[in-house]
């Protein structure tokens, strides 16, 4: 594949989570970039986070990724495709909306404003009230009592500790913005693939299906993997979604390249 690939990690994670996907794509000739967002502030859970971490917003992350796209374009002469996971899936939507990428894959993406299920509506309603009262934390430290059952439930038990210990502190402000971060799908001019995982307990499949429907209105594609959960890229059998996502990007780029004025077409 000649198109460079930008892989964007999720909340409390670093670019290292993409190690297996990165190797898979690189073995097929792709140039892959897996940056870690704001590593000076989003430090290991075993370190003390700087006070400035609590001020980081999703807009800061999008701006950093826009600079990364510019760097990739300068280095390769090509616009990258983006694969985003969880929070990274929401950031990938923002890059697509801003016409910064040639195609976008959203794996268990955090939902943009207006996309809700009853459980998420209740959660964000309660969280929003607590946030306005100043009762939510400025920074977030992932806790294994939550991470193991909600995030790593499909990861072999022997591998969960390493995955959890490689996590980092996260901005509470960025997390709070999930509730009202808008994406206008009508501004998106590139192919979009939304990927759900049936066993996902963090960004549940019903919510991801609704995100998929948002992009189906502009011709977006959707896939769901029944054997997988939130940590899809390190779970047993990850090779199948990696292979199918790689193939989808190849086809998507071919479509765009064949028609430089490519416009998504709404599904019938």
C-alpha positions as CSV (number, residue, x, y, z in Angstrom):
1,X,0.0,0.0,0.0
2,X,1.4,3.4,-1.0
3,X,-0.9,5.4,1.3
4,X,0.6,6.2,4.7
5,X,-1.5,5.1,7.7
6,X,-2.0,7.2,10.8
7,X,-3.1,5.1,13.8
8,X,-4.6,7.1,16.7
9,X,-4.8,5.6,20.2
10,X,-7.6,6.0,22.7
11,X,-8.0,7.4,26.1
12,X,-5.3,6.6,28.7
13,X,-3.3,4.9,26.0
14,X,-0.2,5.5,23.9
15,X,0.8,4.7,20.4
16,X,2.3,1.4,21.6
17,X,-1.2,-0.2,21.6
18,X,-0.9,-0.4,17.8
19,X,2.2,-2.6,17.8
20,X,0.6,-5.7,16.2
21,X,-1.6,-3.7,13.8
22,X,1.5,-1.7,12.9
23,X,3.6,-4.8,12.2
24,X,0.8,-6.3,10.1
25,X,0.4,-3.2,7.9
26,X,4.2,-2.6,7.6
27,X,4.7,-6.2,6.5
28,X,2.4,-5.4,3.5
29,X,4.4,-2.3,2.6
30,X,2.5,0.5,4.3
31,X,4.2,3.4,6.1
32,X,2.6,3.5,9.5
33,X,2.7,6.3,12.1
34,X,1.6,5.7,15.7
35,X,2.2,8.9,17.7
36,X,1.4,9.3,21.3
37,X,-0.6,12.4,22.1
38,X,1.1,14.9,24.4
39,X,3.5,12.4,26.0
40,X,5.0,15.1,28.3
41,X,1.7,15.5,30.0
42,X,0.0,12.1,29.5
43,X,2.6,10.3,31.6
44,X,2.7,6.7,32.9
45,X,0.3,5.8,35.7
46,X,3.4,5.2,37.9
47,X,4.4,8.9,37.6
48,X,2.9,12.0,39.0
49,X,1.0,13.9,36.2
50,X,1.7,17.6,35.6
51,X,-1.0,20.0,36.6
52,X,-1.3,21.1,32.9
53,X,-2.7,17.7,32.0
54,X,-6.1,18.7,33.4
55,X,-6.3,21.6,30.9
56,X,-5.9,19.5,27.7
57,X,-8.9,19.3,25.5
58,X,-10.0,17.2,22.6
59,X,-9.3,20.3,20.4
60,X,-5.7,20.2,21.6
61,X,-5.5,16.6,20.5
62,X,-7.1,17.4,17.1
63,X,-4.6,20.2,16.5
64,X,-1.7,18.0,17.4
65,X,-3.0,15.4,14.9
66,X,-3.4,18.0,12.2
67,X,0.3,18.9,12.7
68,X,1.1,15.2,12.5
69,X,-0.8,14.9,9.2
70,X,1.2,17.8,7.8
71,X,4.5,16.1,8.9
72,X,3.4,12.9,7.2
73,X,2.5,14.7,4.0
74,X,5.9,16.5,4.0
75,X,7.7,13.2,4.6
76,X,5.8,11.0,2.1
77,X,4.1,13.4,-0.3
78,X,0.8,11.7,0.4
79,X,-2.2,12.3,2.5
80,X,-2.7,9.5,5.1
81,X,-5.6,7.4,5.9
82,X,-6.5,7.3,9.6
83,X,-7.5,4.5,11.9
84,X,-8.7,5.7,15.3
85,X,-9.7,3.6,18.3
86,X,-12.1,4.7,21.1
87,X,-11.2,8.4,21.8
88,X,-9.0,8.1,18.8
89,X,-12.0,7.2,16.7
90,X,-13.7,10.5,17.7
91,X,-10.5,12.3,16.8
92,X,-10.4,10.5,13.5
93,X,-13.9,11.7,12.8
94,X,-12.7,15.3,13.4
95,X,-9.8,14.8,10.9
96,X,-12.2,13.5,8.3
97,X,-14.6,16.4,8.9
98,X,-11.7,18.8,8.4
99,X,-10.6,17.1,5.2
100,X,-7.2,16.1,6.6
101,X,-7.2,12.4,5.6
102,X,-8.0,10.4,2.5
103,X,-10.1,7.7,4.4
104,X,-11.1,7.1,8.0
105,X,-11.6,3.9,10.0
106,X,-13.3,4.2,13.4
107,X,-12.8,1.2,15.7
108,X,-15.2,1.3,18.7
109,X,-15.3,5.1,18.4
110,X,-16.4,7.5,21.1
111,X,-19.7,8.8,19.8
112,X,-20.0,12.4,18.7
113,X,-22.6,14.8,20.0
114,X,-26.1,13.7,19.2
115,X,-25.4,10.0,19.0
116,X,-26.7,8.3,22.1
117,X,-28.3,5.2,23.6
118,X,-30.4,5.2,26.7
119,X,-27.5,4.1,28.9
120,X,-25.1,6.7,27.5
121,X,-27.8,9.4,27.8
122,X,-28.2,8.6,31.5
123,X,-24.5,8.4,32.1
124,X,-23.6,11.7,30.4
125,X,-26.6,13.5,32.0
126,X,-25.3,12.5,35.5
127,X,-21.7,13.1,34.6
128,X,-22.6,16.6,33.2
129,X,-24.3,17.6,36.4
130,X,-21.4,16.4,38.5
131,X,-19.0,18.2,36.2
132,X,-20.8,21.5,36.5
133,X,-20.7,21.1,40.3
134,X,-16.9,20.6,40.1
135,X,-17.2,17.1,41.4
136,X,-15.4,15.3,38.5
137,X,-11.6,14.7,38.6
138,X,-9.3,17.0,36.6
139,X,-7.2,14.0,35.6
140,X,-8.0,10.4,35.2
141,X,-6.0,7.4,36.3
142,X,-7.2,4.0,34.8
143,X,-8.0,1.5,37.6
144,X,-7.6,-2.2,37.0
145,X,-10.9,-2.8,38.8
146,X,-12.6,-1.0,35.9
147,X,-10.1,-1.7,33.1
148,X,-10.0,-5.5,33.4
149,X,-13.8,-6.2,33.2
150,X,-14.7,-3.2,30.9
151,X,-11.7,-2.9,28.5
152,X,-9.7,-6.1,28.7
153,X,-12.5,-8.6,29.1
154,X,-11.5,-10.4,25.8
155,X,-7.8,-10.3,26.4
156,X,-6.2,-13.4,27.8
157,X,-5.9,-13.1,31.6
158,X,-2.2,-13.5,31.5
159,X,-1.8,-10.4,29.2
160,X,-4.1,-8.0,31.1
161,X,-1.6,-6.8,33.6
162,X,0.9,-5.7,31.0
163,X,-1.8,-3.9,29.0
164,X,-3.1,-2.1,32.1
165,X,0.4,-1.1,33.4
166,X,1.2,0.5,30.0
167,X,-1.6,3.0,30.4
168,X,-1.2,6.6,31.1
169,X,-3.0,9.5,32.9
170,X,-5.7,11.2,30.9
171,X,-7.2,14.7,30.9
172,X,-10.5,14.9,32.7
173,X,-11.4,17.9,30.6
174,X,-11.0,15.9,27.4
175,X,-13.1,13.1,28.8
176,X,-15.9,15.5,29.8
177,X,-15.9,16.9,26.2
178,X,-17.0,13.5,24.8
179,X,-20.6,14.5,25.8
180,X,-20.8,17.5,23.4
181,X,-18.2,17.1,20.7
182,X,-20.0,17.7,17.4
183,X,-19.2,16.2,14.0
184,X,-21.0,17.3,10.9
185,X,-21.1,14.2,8.6
186,X,-22.2,16.4,5.7
187,X,-18.7,18.0,5.7
188,X,-17.0,14.7,5.3
189,X,-15.8,14.0,1.7
190,X,-13.9,10.7,2.2
191,X,-14.8,7.1,2.7
192,X,-15.6,6.1,6.3
193,X,-15.7,2.6,7.9
194,X,-17.2,2.2,11.4
195,X,-16.2,-0.9,13.3
196,X,-18.1,-2.3,16.3
197,X,-17.1,-5.2,18.6
198,X,-20.1,-7.2,20.0
199,X,-18.4,-8.0,23.3
200,X,-17.3,-4.4,23.9
201,X,-18.4,-3.2,27.4
202,X,-16.9,0.3,27.2
203,X,-18.1,1.6,23.9
204,X,-20.9,-0.9,23.5
205,X,-21.9,-2.2,20.0
206,X,-25.4,-0.6,20.1
207,X,-23.8,2.8,20.4
208,X,-21.3,2.1,17.7
209,X,-24.1,0.9,15.4
210,X,-25.7,4.4,15.8
211,X,-22.4,6.1,14.9
212,X,-22.3,3.8,11.9
213,X,-25.8,4.9,10.9
214,X,-24.7,8.5,11.1
215,X,-22.1,7.8,8.5
216,X,-24.2,5.5,6.4
217,X,-26.2,8.6,5.5
218,X,-23.1,9.7,3.5
219,X,-22.3,6.3,2.2
220,X,-20.2,5.0,5.1
221,X,-19.5,1.3,5.6
222,X,-20.0,-0.7,8.8
223,X,-18.6,-3.9,10.2
224,X,-19.1,-5.7,13.5
225,X,-16.9,-8.4,15.0
226,X,-18.8,-10.8,17.3
227,X,-15.7,-12.4,18.9
228,X,-14.1,-9.1,19.9
229,X,-14.4,-6.5,22.7
230,X,-12.8,-3.1,23.2
231,X,-9.1,-4.1,23.0
232,X,-9.6,-5.5,19.5
233,X,-6.1,-4.9,18.3
234,X,-4.5,-7.2,20.9
235,X,-7.3,-9.8,21.4
236,X,-7.0,-13.4,20.0
237,X,-8.0,-13.3,16.4
238,X,-7.0,-9.6,15.8
239,X,-5.5,-10.6,12.5
240,X,-9.0,-10.9,10.8
241,X,-10.1,-7.3,11.5
242,X,-6.6,-6.1,10.7
243,X,-6.7,-7.9,7.3
244,X,-10.2,-6.7,6.5
245,X,-9.4,-3.1,7.5
246,X,-6.3,-3.1,5.4
247,X,-8.3,-4.4,2.4
248,X,-11.0,-1.8,3.0
249,X,-8.5,1.1,3.0
250,X,-6.9,-0.2,-0.2
251,X,-10.3,-0.2,-1.9
252,X,-11.3,3.2,-0.4
253,X,-8.1,4.8,-1.6
254,X,-8.6,3.4,-5.1
255,X,-12.1,4.9,-5.2
256,X,-10.8,8.3,-4.2
257,X,-7.8,8.1,-6.6
258,X,-10.0,7.1,-9.5
259,X,-12.3,10.0,-8.8
260,X,-10.4,13.0,-7.5
261,X,-13.7,14.8,-6.9
262,X,-15.0,11.8,-4.9
263,X,-18.1,12.5,-3.0
264,X,-19.7,10.0,-0.6
265,X,-23.1,8.9,-1.9
266,X,-25.9,8.4,0.6
267,X,-27.1,4.9,0.9
268,X,-30.5,4.1,-0.6
